[in-house]
Amino acid sequence: MLRKIEKIIRAGGLLVSGERCVVAVSGGPDSMALLHVLARLAPGLGFSLVVAHLDHGLRPEEAEAEAALVREAAASFGLAFVAGQVETMAHAHAQGLSLEHAARDLRHAFLAEVADRHQARRIALAHTADDQAEEVLLRLLRGTGRKGLAGMAMVSGRLIRPFLETEKVEILRYLARKNIPYLIDSSNLKPVYLRNRIRLELLPCLREQYNPGIDLILRQTAAILADEEELLAAMAEKASAIIIALEETDGGLTIELAAFAREPLALKRRVLEAACWRMGCRPSFRQLAQLLHLAERGATGAGLHLAMGLRVAKEPGRLHLAYPLGRKAFRGEAAGR
């Protein structure tokens, strides 16, 4: 497996000589294997590692043992070890998030802070091929577009996932062969969260009753969609450069409707989405449909109110996006209408 991951790192430029990488290690099988693999490859490839471990404050009865295991593993390789602790439940309640969402946000913020402190260009996560299949199904069930169904990327900004093409069974064999200890997160065995139900119930059902190769099919589909997404994203960026312009008078944006009308529907949606993103708004599918209707069939003077006071007004020959009253929530305007 070492040769396989080394080839992936070299071919994809995941890590290069002279740079530092933060490796996220929970103490579970995947992250412990990732730590050992990267630590063994580091001298030959010329990169250095910092080990980061976060206690999410959700399983106090297991947290101490997990931190100790990761600390010992880091010490065995002579690596710097950084531990953190957050209150996920409190953050979820304060922000109105699910526990999963809150935990992910806090984890990524912690890892980014560690990377900044240690001047690390990369953050290595231990997502596997099995996780990719689960993620595609999860996004499909929650509702998403082509980009979402493309799944996780091997490289996403400073995040890298060297194990994304490696199946769990291969990782477990490696751990057993090398006598590498790991711990099992008990929350992963409870069908409370949707992701766990997909792993414990839905995927086994699909394998047994429909297609034993469903995991591979999901990963292959994600790979195809990722390639197509790359092409569409480039086309949308080119179209957006022509259609979207900065409105200097109020810091807003305009969408030139004559050029917009010449684009196919798929790119129209992406241009509208790009304009909203630039204004700090992530529109829902319903809001994009409303914006499309406004652009194509709305009367001059008509408009929409999106989140945090973002207003989209139809003016002669263009859409105008701005925060006329500043960026803040207004009752009755956040959902769009």
C-alpha positions in Angstrom: 0.0 0.0 0.0 2.9 2.3 0.6 3.9 2.2 -3.1 0.3 2.8 -4.1 -0.1 5.9 -2.0 3.4 7.2 -3.0 2.4 6.9 -6.6 -0.8 8.8 -5.9 1.0 11.6 -4.1 3.6 12.0 -6.8 1.2 11.8 -9.7 -1.3 14.2 -8.2 1.2 16.6 -6.7 -0.5 16.2 -3.3 2.7 16.8 -1.4 6.1 18.0 -2.6 9.6 18.2 -1.2 10.1 20.9 1.4 6.5 21.5 2.4 4.7 20.8 5.7 1.4 18.9 6.0 -1.0 18.7 8.9 -2.4 15.2 9.2 -5.8 14.9 10.9 -5.8 11.8 13.2 -8.8 10.8 15.3 -7.4 7.5 16.5 -9.7 5.5 14.2 -8.4 2.9 11.7 -8.4 5.1 8.6 -6.5 8.1 10.2 -4.1 5.9 12.1 -3.2 4.1 8.8 -2.8 7.5 7.1 -0.5 8.7 9.8 1.7 5.7 9.5 1.8 5.7 5.7 2.6 9.4 5.5 5.2 9.2 8.2 7.0 6.4 6.4 6.8 8.2 3.0 7.9 11.6 4.4 11.7 11.1 4.5 11.8 9.8 0.9 9.5 12.5 -0.5 10.9 15.3 1.5 7.9 16.6 3.3 7.3 17.0 7.0 4.2 16.3 9.2 2.3 17.8 12.1 -0.2 15.6 13.8 -3.5 17.2 14.8 -6.2 15.6 17.0 -9.5 17.2 18.0 -11.8 16.2 20.8 -15.3 17.2 19.8 -16.7 17.0 23.3 -19.3 14.4 22.4 -17.8 11.2 23.8 -15.9 12.0 27.0 -15.7 8.3 28.0 -13.6 7.6 24.8 -11.8 10.9 24.2 -8.9 10.5 26.6 -7.9 7.1 25.2 -8.1 8.4 21.6 -5.9 11.4 22.4 -3.3 9.2 24.2 -3.1 6.8 21.3 -2.6 9.6 18.7 -0.1 11.3 21.0 1.9 8.1 21.4 1.9 7.4 17.6 3.1 11.0 16.8 5.9 10.6 19.4 7.0 7.3 17.9 7.7 9.1 14.7 9.2 12.1 16.3 6.4 14.3 15.0 4.8 17.5 16.5 1.5 16.8 18.1 -1.3 19.4 18.5 -4.5 18.6 20.4 -7.7 20.6 20.6 -11.0 20.5 22.3 -14.4 22.0 21.3 -18.0 21.9 22.5 -19.8 20.7 19.4 -23.2 20.5 21.1 -23.1 24.1 22.2 -21.9 25.3 18.8 -24.7 23.3 17.0 -27.4 24.9 19.2 -25.9 28.4 18.9 -25.7 28.2 15.1 -28.8 26.1 14.5 -26.8 23.3 12.9 -26.9 19.5 13.0 -24.3 17.9 15.2 -22.6 16.5 12.0 -22.5 19.9 10.4 -21.3 21.6 13.6 -18.6 19.0 14.2 -17.3 19.4 10.6 -17.2 23.2 10.8 -15.3 23.1 14.1 -12.9 20.4 12.9 -12.0 22.2 9.7 -11.5 25.5 11.6 -9.2 23.7 14.1 -7.2 22.1 11.3 -6.9 25.4 9.4 -5.7 27.1 12.5 -3.1 24.4 13.1 -1.9 24.6 9.5 -1.6 28.4 9.7 0.3 28.2 12.9 2.8 25.7 11.5 2.9 27.2 8.0 1.6 24.0 6.5 0.4 24.2 2.9 -1.6 20.9 3.1 -4.1 19.2 5.5 -4.4 15.5 5.0 -7.7 13.8 5.7 -8.3 10.0 5.8 -11.4 9.7 3.7 -11.5 6.4 1.9 -13.1 4.9 -1.3 -15.9 3.6 1.0 -16.4 7.1 2.4 -16.7 8.4 -1.2 -19.5 5.9 -2.0 -21.3 6.9 1.2 -20.9 10.6 0.5 -22.4 10.3 -3.0 -25.5 8.5 -1.7 -25.8 11.0 1.2 -25.7 14.0 -1.1 -28.2 12.4 -3.5 -30.6 11.8 -0.6 -30.3 15.3 0.7 -30.5 16.8 -2.8 -27.7 18.2 -4.8 -26.5 19.0 -8.3 -23.7 17.6 -10.5 -21.0 19.2 -8.4 -22.4 17.5 -5.3 -22.7 14.1 -7.0 -19.1 14.4 -8.0 -18.3 13.6 -4.4 -15.1 14.5 -2.6 -12.0 15.6 -4.5 -8.6 14.1 -4.0 -7.3 17.7 -3.7 -9.6 20.6 -2.6 -7.8 23.8 -1.8 -5.3 22.9 0.9 -7.2 19.6 1.8 -5.8 16.4 0.4 -7.3 12.8 0.6 -4.5 10.3 -0.2 -6.8 7.3 0.6 -9.7 8.4 -1.5 -9.1 5.5 -4.0 -8.3 3.0 -1.3 -10.9 0.6 0.0 -11.4 0.1 3.8 -10.6 -3.6 3.6 -7.2 -2.8 2.2 -6.6 -0.3 5.0 -7.6 -2.9 7.6 -5.3 -5.5 6.1 -2.4 -2.9 6.3 -3.2 -2.2 10.0 -3.2 -5.9 10.8 -0.1 -6.6 8.9 1.8 -3.8 10.6 0.2 -4.4 14.1 -0.9 -0.8 14.2 -3.4 -0.1 17.0 -6.5 1.9 16.6 -9.8 2.7 18.4 -13.4 2.5 17.2 -15.6 5.5 17.5 -18.7 4.1 19.1 -20.9 6.8 17.6 -20.1 5.3 14.1 -22.0 2.2 15.1 -25.3 3.9 16.0 -27.9 4.4 13.3 -28.7 7.8 14.6 -27.1 9.9 11.9 -28.1 9.7 8.3 -24.5 8.9 7.3 -24.4 6.0 9.7 -27.7 4.6 8.4 -26.3 4.7 4.9 -23.2 2.8 5.9 -25.0 0.3 8.2 -28.3 -0.2 6.5 -28.7 1.3 3.0 -25.4 0.2 1.4 -25.6 -3.4 2.7 -29.1 -3.6 1.4 -28.1 -2.3 -2.0 -25.2 -4.8 -2.1 -27.2 -7.8 -1.1 -30.5 -7.2 -3.0 -29.6 -5.0 -6.0 -25.9 -4.9 -7.0 -22.9 -6.2 -5.1 -20.7 -3.8 -7.0 -22.7 -0.7 -6.0 -19.8 0.9 -4.2 -17.6 0.8 -7.3 -20.5 2.1 -9.5 -21.0 5.1 -7.2 -17.3 5.9 -7.2 -17.1 5.6 -11.0 -20.2 7.8 -11.4 -18.7 10.4 -9.1 -15.4 10.3 -11.1 -17.3 10.9 -14.4 -19.3 13.7 -13.0 -16.2 15.3 -11.5 -14.6 15.4 -15.0 -17.7 16.9 -16.5 -18.0 19.4 -13.6 -14.5 20.6 -14.3 -15.5 21.3 -17.9 -18.8 23.0 -17.0 -17.1 25.1 -14.3 -14.6 26.4 -16.8 -17.3 27.2 -19.3 -19.3 29.0 -16.6 -16.3 31.0 -15.5 -15.7 32.2 -19.0 -19.4 33.1 -19.5 -19.5 34.9 -16.1 -16.5 37.0 -17.0 -18.6 38.4 -19.9 -22.0 38.6 -18.3 -21.3 39.7 -14.7 -19.9 43.1 -13.9 -19.1 45.1 -10.8 -21.4 48.0 -10.0 -19.0 50.5 -8.4 -21.7 52.9 -7.1 -23.0 50.5 -4.5 -20.6 47.5 -4.4 -23.1 45.3 -6.1 -23.1 43.3 -9.3 -25.0 43.4 -12.6 -25.9 40.6 -15.0 -26.1 41.7 -18.6 -29.3 40.0 -19.9 -28.6 40.0 -23.7 -25.4 38.0 -23.2 -27.1 35.9 -20.5 -30.0 34.9 -22.9 -27.5 33.4 -25.4 -26.2 30.8 -22.9 -27.7 27.3 -22.4 -29.8 26.7 -19.4 -27.1 24.8 -17.5 -24.7 27.8 -17.8 -27.4 30.3 -16.9 -28.0 28.6 -13.6 -24.2 28.6 -12.9 -23.9 32.3 -13.8 -26.7 33.2 -11.5 -25.2 31.1 -8.8 -21.7 32.6 -9.3 -23.2 36.1 -9.0 -24.9 35.2 -5.7 -21.7 33.6 -4.4 -19.7 36.8 -5.1 -22.3 38.7 -3.1 -21.9 36.3 -0.2 -25.1 34.4 -0.7 -25.5 30.7 -1.4 -28.9 30.4 -3.2 -31.1 27.3 -2.9 -32.4 25.5 -6.0 -35.8 27.3 -5.5 -34.1 30.7 -5.4 -32.1 29.9 -8.5 -35.4 29.0 -10.3 -36.9 32.3 -9.1 -33.8 34.3 -10.3 -34.0 32.5 -13.7 -37.7 33.4 -14.0 -37.0 37.0 -13.1 -34.2 37.2 -15.7 -36.1 35.6 -18.5 -39.7 36.6 -17.9 -39.8 39.1 -15.1 -41.1 42.6 -15.8 -38.7 45.6 -15.5 -38.9 46.8 -11.9 -39.7 43.4 -10.5 -37.3 42.0 -7.9 -36.4 39.3 -5.4 -35.2 39.5 -1.8 -32.6 36.8 -0.9 -30.8 36.1 2.4 -29.3 38.8 4.6 -30.9 41.7 2.7 -29.6 40.8 -0.8 -31.9 42.3 -3.3 -32.0 41.4 -7.0 -33.8 44.0 -9.2 -34.6 43.8 -12.9 -33.6 46.9 -14.6 -33.6 47.7 -18.4 -31.2 45.1 -19.9 -29.8 43.8 -16.7 -30.2 42.3 -13.2 -28.8 44.3 -10.4 -27.7 42.6 -7.2 -27.0 44.7 -4.1 -27.5 45.2 -0.4 -29.4 48.5 -0.4 -30.0 48.5 3.3 -26.8 46.8 4.3 -26.1 43.1 4.9 -28.3 41.9 7.7 -31.4 39.7 8.1 -34.8 41.2 7.4 -38.0 39.5 8.5 -39.8 37.9 5.6 -37.0 38.4 3.1 -34.5 35.7 3.8 -36.2 32.9 2.0 -36.7 34.7 -1.3 -40.1 35.3 -2.9 
